[in-house]
Amino acid sequence: MLKLPRLKIQFLTLAVLSLLLGACVTINVYFPAAAAERAADTLIREVWQQPESEQAPQTSGEKSSTPPEKPAPQSHLPTTPTVAIRLLDWMVTEAQAADVYFSVSTPKIQRIKNSMAQRFKTLRPYFSKGALGLTHDGLLSIRKPNAIPLRDRNRIKKAVTADNQDRMALYQAIANANKHPEWIVQIQDTFSQRWISNAQRGWWYQNNLGQWRQK
């Protein structure tokens, strides 16, 4: 078996560690889509006052919250490379753990959520009537104005405008809570899908082309 000088082994190990650290940083800045979907489902159920039994089915892309078992260290490897392998294993596990955690519980988020939940009591009947619909970008729209009594149209229009303002504020607040303000686009996209997934049968929503469909 070819034996490398100790200095060369240390040099190779440092090079590997540098690559691993770079990979770890890259992993950690990825948007945690599965965790965001789970958090969105929870928040949406609270806004719409839905029981757990009515939650949307798990998406195929979601990952288990249980981290994979660590492989047993290989005793036949040289001591220094073994340390590098163990460090890589730890970094990957930490990155996976970061993907599981996604915060939606700051005071600002709670205030926005409460505001939306209170307003939903007013808006809910108009979802069932088809007057309101969920847009493809995570907002609300008055789909069928004639389904709203004339005396209520101005009030519902203002409520929809206020709800859309809350929704945009919510997406930014969640991005800020997770220390990645730039994630607002991914968060809005995630919520746009989960609002529709959690919607009740008979409600209207837009597909990706902006066409209205009934659930």
Buried (B, 14 or more C-beta within 10 A) or exposed (E): EEEEEEEEBEEBBEEBBEEBEEBBEEBEEEBBBBBBBBBBBBBBBBBBEBEEEEBBEEBEEEBEEEBEEEEEEEEEEEEBBBBBBEBBBEBBBBBBEBBBEBEBEBEBBBBBBEBBBEBBEEBBBBBEBBBBBBBBBBBBBBBBEEBBEEEBBEEBEEBBEBBBEBBBBBBBBBBBBBEBEEBBEBBBBBBBBBBBBBBEEEBBBBEEEEEBEEE
